[in-house]
Amino acid sequence: MNGSCNESNGIHEQNDDISWANILDDLTTLEKLPEPVLQFVKQGVQLCCPDKLHLCQGSHDEQATLLALLETRGQLGRLKKLNNCWLARTDPRDVARVEGRTVMVTKNRRDAVAGGDNGALGRWMSLEDFERAKAERFPGCMKGRTMYVMPFSMGPVNSPLAKLGVELTDSPYVAVSMHIMTRVGPEVLQALQQNDFVRCLHSVGAPCTSTDPRATWPCDPDRTLIAQLPESGEIFSYGSGYGGNSLLGKKCFALRIASRMAREQGWLAEHMLILGITNPQGRKKYMVAAFPSACGKTNLAMMTPALPGWKVECVGDDIAWMKFDEQGQLRAINPEFGFFGVAPGTSIKTNPVAMKMIQSNTIFTNVGKTSDGGIYWEGIDEKLAKGVTIRSWLDEPWTPSSGEPCAHPNSRFCTPLQQCSILDPAWDDPQGVPIEAIIFGGRRPQGVPLVYEAFNWKHGVFIGAAMRSESTAAAEFKGKHIMHDPFAMRPFFGYNFGDYLAHWLSMDKHSHQPRIYHVNWFGKDADGHFLWPGFGQNARVLDWIFRRVEGEAEAIETAVGLVPAPGSLNMQELEAVDEEALFSVEKGFWEDEARKVRAFLEGQVGNDLPAEMLIQLKQLEERVAELP
């Protein structure tokens, strides 16, 4: 790192021989740090000039102390109706991932973005431009603050798939959230003695001054930058305190950095939930599913099946790291330790497991607050006691007639994984769980069947590449429109998308390839009503997939894939469902869909697109042309 504290920027002098006694309460803290970690911390202190340094060790007492500190500063408010639950309200300019300010920094542009150009599949920044941007932002950025040192593990510490990281941050909100979302503790420090780690530096980008010592939500949104350097294993995040931009173990590490690692090391880092599903006869299978953010991953991962005798158990709701074992079986771990779920739409009806889980030890961000110390958001579907009032995420009085949302559409809950009542018994298995089906999906109001199966692995990779979905509030986009979101990874690719596709195609050499499916819970009729009831009824689709994997359920071939044969999808006691509409493959719609997919792949990926993808696209066009 370049830069250091000096008198010219109004910050006290620091030289290479840091006076640790001035910023540490306990000098013995340093004895716990391996030399590479110590050097990383030293460089961070020299660059960012914090007043104090705290090594986070993951204890309950430490978490309680940090929460109390945030409460004192007015950055968190206690929710008295719930057990050890807290509410944060962010700056209204800092509410979502900022994809336009998120970059991959590599020596060669083409290593980062397909076609060599910035576009829908990633943004590149040169090393030289990044060094200038860093020098404009980070020197002295932590003046007046404490630097929290967070050693963490993504995945079970003893797993061959786990990876280690150290985040330096000046945000206690980030520190308490990382306590929940990652594994932090003495075992991580021990593992760091023998293993390399990803270096993560985060600052809210607003040094404390005498005129503003307790800004409720410090940030620097006009200069926010989130940079990933996969070649050196570094992440730099400046200016945002929002989770997707500041909890650097999450999207930045677990997807962008890890997907590059995975390609080099022969595994997969994917934006996927992991669930186990057991049929009434006691047979169990594990599946992964990739949906764009805010498209129902958490609801599916914690589904309460509407079909009698079926049971779903959750391994993870957002990210899967997967590798084929020596027997050719794909295995997956959840690298996270908590849930960072979208609050609006979560209710007893849609996700009773989540509603029970978030009643304790949860940090809510940008939800509404009731006058009796509870939470509120759109779709929570709970009646308030007489006389109870609501304040919105903007801390203003709110009623249903206010004309503005009570909770921000991207408001969140951050909850420990182990509070999930249906957590799978193998959730922490270092070897991972065996995956037998891969599911892609998104929000498609028209034209896309409820479920269809890929003809083979290569066709399945094409289905992932061709994914399109209605935009959501998880990023900074406004309005609803259908976006290309291949593999639900559009904002998270850590390297050239063409190379990513080639990496997936290379996996067809393994002997036990999972079957690949596409689902669409969000189809609507001409009047705008959903064709499918969704939620617990989605178990009927998982039941069909389960039986397909076992070679039992029948399917018929269509232009887009294999759909359930008449009678093979369990529709018992399900009324007013138009099966013909659910599975229709209309020629005009799919001709247009194929044109848009071709334009996207040729325009965004260009010469980096594997030839097999063009073969699959041509085959789709030929099948669609034969439709009546």
Secondary structure by P-SEA (a helix, b strand, c coil): ccccccccccccccccccccccccccccccccccaaaaaaaaaaaaaccccbbbbbcccaaaaaaaaaaaaaaccccccccccccbbbbccccccccccccbbbbcccccccccccccccccccccaaaaaaaaaaccccccccbbbbbbbcccccccccccccbbbbbccaaaaaaaaccccccaaaaaaaacbbbbbbbbbcccccccccccccccccccbbbbbbbcccbbbbbccccccccccccccccccaaaaaaaaaacccccccccccccccccbbbbbbbbbcccccaaaaaacccccccbbbbbccccbbbbbbccccbbbbbccccccccccccccccccaaaaaaacccbbbcbbbbccccccccccccccccccbbbbcccccccccccccccccccbbbbbbcccccccccccccccbbbbcbbbbccccccccccbbbbccaaaaaaaaaabbbcccccccccbbbbbbccccccccccccaaaaaaaaaacccccccccccccccbbbcccccccccccccaaaaaaaaaaaaaccbbbbbcccccccccccccccccccccccccccccaaaaaaaaaaaaaaaaaaccccccaaaaaaaaaaaaaaaacc
